[in-house]
Structures are given as C-alpha cells and as structure tokens.
C-alpha cells in the first residue's frame, strides 16, 4: 500500500509517495506562500503518473510544524481530510526533526522571525535537544561550539549554508518512531515564546 508524505512548513513545498518505506516519487521546490494553491495539484500529478488511485493509499505522514503558519495549516488540513475520507492512518512529525542529516548529529533550524529561530538537535532517531525557540545569537553560539554537527534548514537568514536534506526521505526513516494519531486530534505545532529557552 501507498503512503503519502506532505511537508510545507518551510519555504519548500514537498509532496511524495512511498511504498514499503521506499520513496517512489516526489516533488520539492520553493513555493513560499503558494502552498495552498500547489499542494493538491502536485499530489494529484504524482498519483496519476505512478498509476496510484486513492483506494491504494493506506496512510499519510505530515510535518506538523513549527514553521510557516499557512504552510503547516494547509498540509495538516489535507492530511486530516484524506485520513477521514479514505479511512486511513495519519502520522504527524516535527518539521525540525525531518530536516535531520541522516544519522549525523544535526542542528535543525527554521526562521521564526523577530531575530529568533525554531531550533532542534537530532542524531538519527534520537532527539538531543527538544524543539524550542532560540534567539539567533544563541543559535550562532551553539553552532560555533558544535563544529562537527551538520546544520540544516533554510539558514540563509543567518548567513550560513546548510546541508541539503530530503525531508520526505527523513520522514520515512522516522516512521517506525511515530505513533498513529486520531485525525481529529492532529494539530499544528505553533510555537510561542513560552517555548523559548537558552541551550548551553
């Protein structure tokens, strides 16, 4: 059976399908503030060119944030609608966590605006630092003190160059660690200032 993978939490729109934990086909391109227009048409294109019907879909995995308010909301709405309409399983995963660089220690970042970053640190399926909000100067200090760690995400706002990661592939690698969610209970992770904390 087929899994649908959705991530529009950052500047890229990423949509794919997988079978038996193997990524069959996907698209990923910059689509800032156009996710609502593009996600469903792109998914339909992928299903059509792979001769996959909606009845073949058994589950959907979606990045639930933090990140773009609109992008996260769109992906979750589509995932919930599919899960209810098709009576299939749905899984949610952190948008920061799917930016991990394989099994390498990874500092994962998303621009939170206001001189802040959404921040998490991972190594494979292990969470080294829980998702939080950090001031950008603290992020840069953490990166400087961990020179062997990969840095991922759209980090041009910090004048850094991050590693290129296929978030859908990483989503699949985390599947065994995820728990099925009631579609009606699936909610976006919109981090507020209460998540802010210094990391040393």
The 8 nearest C-alpha neighbors of each residue, nearest first, counted from 0:
[[1, 57, 55, 56, 18, 2, 19, 58],
 [0, 2, 56, 18, 57, 17, 55, 16],
 [3, 1, 58, 17, 59, 16, 56, 57],
 [2, 4, 59, 16, 15, 60, 58, 17],
 [5, 3, 60, 15, 14, 59, 16, 61],
 [6, 4, 61, 14, 13, 74, 60, 62],
 [7, 5, 62, 13, 8, 61, 12, 14],
 [8, 6, 12, 70, 9, 71, 11, 13],
 [7, 9, 66, 71, 70, 67, 6, 64],
 [8, 10, 11, 7, 66, 67, 109, 70],
 [9, 11, 31, 29, 30, 12, 8, 7],
 [12, 10, 29, 28, 30, 9, 7, 13],
 [11, 13, 7, 27, 28, 30, 29, 6],
 [14, 12, 27, 6, 26, 5, 7, 11],
 [15, 13, 5, 25, 26, 4, 42, 6],
 [16, 14, 25, 4, 24, 3, 26, 5],
 [15, 17, 3, 2, 24, 23, 4, 22],
 [18, 16, 22, 23, 2, 21, 1, 20],
 [17, 19, 1, 21, 20, 0, 2, 22],
 [18, 20, 21, 17, 0, 1, 2, 22],
 [19, 21, 18, 17, 171, 22, 172, 174],
 [22, 20, 17, 18, 19, 23, 171, 168],
 [21, 23, 17, 24, 16, 20, 18, 168],
 [24, 22, 17, 16, 21, 18, 25, 15],
 [25, 23, 15, 16, 22, 45, 17, 26],
 [26, 24, 15, 14, 16, 27, 45, 23],
 [25, 27, 14, 13, 15, 28, 24, 41],
 [28, 26, 13, 12, 11, 14, 25, 29],
 [27, 29, 11, 12, 30, 26, 13, 10],
 [30, 28, 11, 10, 31, 12, 27, 13],
 [29, 31, 33, 11, 12, 34, 10, 28],
 [30, 32, 10, 33, 29, 11, 34, 9],
 [33, 31, 34, 30, 70, 69, 35, 10],
 [34, 32, 30, 36, 31, 35, 37, 70],
 [33, 35, 37, 36, 38, 32, 70, 30],
 [34, 36, 33, 37, 73, 38, 70, 32],
 [37, 35, 34, 33, 38, 39, 40, 32],
 [36, 38, 34, 40, 35, 39, 41, 33],
 [37, 39, 41, 34, 40, 35, 42, 36],
 [38, 40, 42, 41, 37, 43, 36, 35],
 [41, 39, 43, 42, 37, 38, 44, 36],
 [42, 40, 44, 38, 43, 39, 37, 45],
 [43, 41, 39, 45, 44, 40, 38, 46],
 [42, 44, 40, 46, 41, 45, 47, 39],
 [45, 43, 41, 47, 42, 46, 48, 40],
 [44, 46, 42, 48, 47, 43, 49, 41],
 [45, 47, 51, 43, 49, 44, 48, 50],
 [48, 46, 50, 44, 49, 45, 43, 51],
 [47, 49, 45, 50, 46, 44, 51, 43],
 [48, 50, 46, 47, 51, 45, 24, 23],
 [51, 49, 47, 48, 46, 52, 45, 55],
 [52, 50, 46, 49, 47, 55, 53, 48],
 [53, 51, 54, 55, 50, 46, 56, 47],
 [52, 54, 55, 56, 51, 85, 46, 57],
 [53, 55, 52, 56, 85, 57, 51, 0],
 [56, 54, 53, 52, 0, 1, 51, 57],
 [57, 55, 1, 53, 54, 2, 58, 0],
 [58, 56, 87, 1, 0, 2, 55, 88],
 [59, 57, 88, 2, 87, 89, 56, 3],
 [58, 60, 3, 89, 2, 4, 78, 90],
 [61, 59, 90, 4, 89, 91, 3, 5],
 [60, 62, 5, 91, 4, 6, 63, 92],
 [61, 63, 94, 92, 6, 93, 91, 64],
 [64, 62, 187, 93, 188, 91, 92, 71],
 [65, 63, 94, 188, 66, 93, 71, 62],
 [64, 66, 188, 189, 94, 190, 63, 117],
 [67, 65, 8, 64, 9, 68, 109, 71],
 [66, 68, 8, 70, 69, 9, 71, 65],
 [69, 67, 71, 70, 66, 72, 189, 8],
 [70, 68, 72, 67, 71, 73, 32, 34],
 [69, 71, 7, 8, 67, 73, 72, 68],
 [70, 72, 8, 74, 68, 73, 69, 64],
 [71, 73, 69, 75, 70, 74, 76, 68],
 [74, 72, 76, 70, 71, 75, 35, 69],
 [75, 73, 77, 71, 76, 72, 78, 5],
 [74, 76, 78, 72, 77, 73, 79, 71],
 [77, 75, 73, 79, 78, 74, 72, 80],
 [76, 78, 80, 74, 75, 79, 81, 73],
 [79, 77, 75, 81, 76, 80, 82, 74],
 [80, 78, 82, 182, 76, 81, 77, 75],
 [79, 81, 77, 83, 78, 82, 84, 76],
 [82, 80, 84, 78, 79, 83, 85, 77],
 [83, 81, 87, 79, 86, 85, 80, 84],
 [82, 84, 86, 80, 81, 85, 79, 182],
 [85, 83, 81, 86, 82, 80, 87, 79],
 [84, 86, 87, 82, 83, 81, 54, 53],
 [87, 85, 83, 82, 84, 88, 81, 57],
 [88, 86, 82, 58, 57, 85, 89, 83],
 [87, 89, 58, 82, 179, 59, 57, 90],
 [88, 90, 59, 58, 179, 180, 60, 82],
 [91, 89, 60, 179, 180, 61, 178, 59],
 [92, 90, 61, 63, 62, 60, 89, 93],
 [91, 93, 62, 63, 61, 94, 90, 177],
 [94, 92, 96, 95, 64, 62, 63, 97],
 [95, 93, 64, 62, 96, 97, 65, 63],
 [96, 94, 93, 98, 97, 107, 119, 108],
 [95, 97, 93, 98, 94, 99, 121, 107],
 [98, 96, 166, 169, 170, 99, 94, 95],
 [97, 99, 96, 95, 166, 107, 164, 151],
 [100, 98, 97, 105, 96, 101, 121, 107],
 [99, 101, 103, 105, 102, 164, 98, 149],
 [100, 102, 103, 99, 123, 169, 122, 164],
 [101, 103, 123, 122, 100, 104, 124, 99],
 [102, 104, 122, 101, 100, 105, 123, 149],
 [105, 103, 122, 148, 121, 149, 102, 106],
 [106, 104, 149, 121, 148, 99, 120, 150],
 [105, 107, 120, 150, 119, 149, 151, 108],
 [108, 106, 151, 119, 95, 118, 120, 105],
 [109, 107, 118, 152, 117, 151, 116, 106],
 [108, 110, 117, 116, 152, 111, 66, 153],
 [109, 111, 116, 112, 117, 115, 108, 156],
 [110, 112, 116, 115, 117, 109, 113, 66],
 [113, 111, 114, 110, 115, 116, 109, 117],
 [112, 114, 115, 111, 116, 134, 110, 135],
 [115, 113, 112, 135, 134, 116, 111, 136],
 [116, 114, 134, 135, 111, 113, 133, 112],
 [117, 115, 111, 110, 133, 132, 109, 118],
 [116, 118, 132, 109, 108, 111, 131, 110],
 [117, 119, 108, 131, 130, 132, 107, 116],
 [118, 120, 130, 107, 128, 129, 106, 95],
 [119, 121, 106, 128, 127, 105, 107, 126],
 [122, 120, 126, 127, 105, 104, 125, 123],
 [123, 121, 104, 125, 102, 103, 124, 105],
 [122, 124, 102, 125, 101, 121, 103, 99],
 [123, 125, 122, 173, 126, 121, 176, 102],
 [126, 124, 122, 123, 121, 127, 120, 102],
 [125, 127, 121, 128, 120, 129, 122, 124],
 [126, 128, 121, 120, 125, 129, 122, 119],
 [129, 127, 120, 119, 126, 130, 121, 118],
 [130, 128, 119, 131, 126, 127, 120, 118],
 [131, 129, 119, 118, 128, 117, 132, 95],
 [130, 132, 194, 118, 195, 117, 129, 119],
 [133, 131, 195, 117, 116, 194, 118, 196],
 [134, 132, 116, 115, 195, 135, 196, 138],
 [133, 135, 115, 137, 136, 114, 116, 138],
 [134, 136, 138, 115, 137, 114, 116, 133],
 [135, 137, 139, 138, 134, 140, 133, 114],
 [138, 136, 140, 134, 135, 139, 141, 133],
 [139, 137, 135, 141, 136, 140, 142, 133],
 [140, 138, 142, 136, 141, 137, 143, 135],
 [139, 141, 137, 143, 138, 142, 136, 144],
 [142, 140, 138, 144, 143, 139, 137, 145],
 [141, 143, 139, 145, 144, 140, 138, 146],
 [144, 142, 140, 141, 145, 146, 139, 138],
 [143, 145, 141, 142, 146, 140, 139, 147],
 [146, 144, 142, 143, 147, 148, 141, 140],
 [147, 145, 148, 143, 144, 142, 149, 141],
 [146, 148, 145, 149, 104, 144, 142, 105],
 [149, 147, 104, 105, 146, 145, 150, 106],
 [148, 150, 105, 106, 104, 151, 147, 100],
 [151, 149, 106, 161, 105, 107, 162, 148],
 [152, 150, 161, 107, 162, 98, 108, 106],
 [151, 153, 108, 154, 109, 107, 161, 98],
 [152, 154, 155, 109, 161, 151, 108, 156],
 [155, 153, 156, 157, 159, 152, 161, 160],
 [154, 156, 158, 157, 159, 153, 160, 161],
 [155, 157, 154, 158, 110, 159, 153, 109],
 [158, 156, 155, 159, 154, 135, 139, 160],
 [159, 157, 155, 156, 154, 160, 161, 153],
 [160, 158, 155, 157, 154, 161, 156, 150],
 [159, 161, 154, 155, 162, 158, 150, 153],
 [160, 162, 151, 150, 154, 152, 159, 163],
 [161, 163, 151, 150, 164, 149, 160, 100],
 [164, 162, 161, 165, 151, 152, 100, 98],
 [163, 165, 166, 98, 100, 162, 151, 99],
 [164, 166, 168, 167, 169, 163, 98, 97],
 [167, 165, 169, 97, 168, 98, 164, 170],
 [166, 168, 170, 169, 165, 171, 4, 15],
 [169, 167, 171, 170, 165, 166, 172, 22],
 [168, 170, 172, 166, 97, 171, 167, 173],
 [171, 169, 167, 173, 168, 97, 172, 166],
 [170, 172, 174, 168, 169, 173, 20, 167],
 [171, 173, 169, 170, 174, 168, 175, 20],
 [174, 172, 170, 171, 176, 175, 124, 169],
 [173, 175, 171, 177, 176, 172, 170, 20],
 [174, 176, 173, 177, 172, 178, 171, 124],
 [177, 175, 174, 173, 178, 124, 172, 92],
 [178, 176, 174, 175, 90, 179, 173, 92],
 [179, 177, 180, 90, 176, 91, 175, 174],
 [178, 180, 90, 89, 88, 177, 181, 91],
 [181, 179, 90, 89, 182, 178, 185, 184],
 [180, 182, 184, 183, 185, 179, 89, 88],
 [183, 181, 79, 185, 184, 180, 82, 89],
 [182, 184, 181, 185, 79, 186, 180, 83],
 [185, 183, 181, 182, 186, 180, 79, 187],
 [186, 184, 182, 183, 180, 181, 187, 91],
 [185, 187, 184, 188, 63, 75, 183, 91],
 [188, 186, 63, 189, 64, 71, 72, 75],
 [187, 189, 64, 65, 63, 190, 186, 93],
 [190, 188, 65, 187, 191, 64, 68, 66],
 [191, 189, 188, 65, 194, 192, 132, 131],
 [192, 190, 193, 194, 189, 195, 132, 131],
 [191, 193, 194, 195, 190, 132, 196, 131],
 [192, 194, 191, 195, 190, 196, 132, 131],
 [195, 193, 131, 192, 132, 191, 190, 196],
 [196, 194, 132, 192, 193, 133, 131, 197],
 [195, 197, 133, 194, 198, 132, 131, 193],
 [196, 198, 133, 199, 195, 137, 134, 132],
 [199, 197, 196, 141, 137, 133, 128, 138],
 [198, 197, 141, 137, 140, 144, 196, 138]]
